[in-house]
Amino acid sequence: MSIAEKRIEFGSDKAADKLKALERSGNINADFQEMAHNVYAHLGDEISKKVFEARMKYATTGDLGYITGLESKYRNLNSDMQFFAEKIRKGSHCLIYGAGVAGHYLAGRFKHFGVLIDAFIDPDGSKGPVDEQTGIKVITEKELGENKALYGGETLIISYPVKPVADEVKKRLINSIGIDDKNILMAIFDLRNNQGQYFDYFEAGENEVFVDCGCFDGATCYNFAGWCGHKGFDHIYSFEADPKNYEKSKEILAPLGKCDLYPYGTADVSKKVYFAADAFETSCIISREEAEKRNFEGVEEIETVALDDVLCGKKVTFIKMDIEGAEYEALLGARRLIMENRPRMAISVYHKFEDFVTLADLVLSMHPDYRIAYRHYGFDELETVMYVE
């Protein structure tokens, strides 16, 4: 069976149905097992093996506890993230400041994690009294102040993704309403270890050339530059398909220099696809069926490109991919680039339940002597990264 056929069998649009089937059966297809054994044989350190085993058990049973129960020594959490994980525990009650895209995203994640969201806080109450999308109650800052006895002891999470704005909200909550500083978390910044992710496994070499698939807001490119340090870097090629994120990144990345930014998604070939453009980090390629389900609201048609076509003949030393489940196809579209350059890679492997195996299997088909490692950066099933060298 070819790799492409394996991918069709084990994932893509049918991943959710397959996961449900695995939950019911408690076992995994023999071909998948064979791939998993091969990948496991390429793991050289204990952390990678523990993370792999946890994801394998999660894929087999659907029990998130195998991942959330990982000992802290097997998770790459910074001190802020560790504090967040300890503060937001199953059964706890929280408030989320901001009922926009980021707030909805957090509400969904925390619900999955067993955290109770008692209310959104909206500055002017325009989204209340009940949030249409989630059914969660919406209160104003004034109502928060009037009900401090009810809400004052809960953890309050500021969802705003722009840090200066979030800082201003936090100051107002403390000084004007009297919320205790220790009960306020800046969720977007503490939800995971943003600084170390993708760059804490490798050491920078000379003349690094970075390919960033899924640029979002440009921060990863700056983290790359910081990782290179005094050695500097040769060039960055960055791809961001969400039109709003692209425009934002174009402005943010301009001072960095030596950086080409492309308004495309990355895939196996150049083509037009449907894209859920929410101007957040969860923007992603979707099927026509999903676009129709959304009634095409917030859906755009975007172009994808194969890295082999855009970067033909270019030197590449490091590829990072975090593209919401499109990683397999993007790797197929970079086969020649990978074969010729043998770059190190940091690939997100949590968007589809089987990715931690099938993506590793794919890169090993390109270079059987690649070494594989896994690191986990989240307190739930999100943010597992596969490192390839």
Secondary structure, DSSP 8 states (H G I E B T S, - for coil): --HHHHHHHH-GGGHHHHHHHHHHH----HHHHHHHHHHHTTB-SHHHHHHHHHHHHHHHH--THHHHTS-GGGS---HHHHHHHHHS-TT-EEEEE--SHHHHHHHHHHHHTT-EEEEEE-SSSTT-SB-TTT--BEE-HHHHHHTHHHHTTSEEEE--SSHHHHHHHHHHIIIII---GGGEEEHHHHSS-TTTTTTSSS---TTEEEEEES-TTSHHHHHHHHHHGGG-EEEEEEE--SHHHHHHHHHHHGGG-SEEEES-EE-SS-EEEEEE--SSTT-EEE-HHHHHHTTTTTEEEEEEE-HHHHTTT---SEEEE--TT-HHHHHHTTHHHHHHH--EEEEE--SSTTHHHHHHHHHHHH-TT--EEEEE-SSSS--EEEEE-
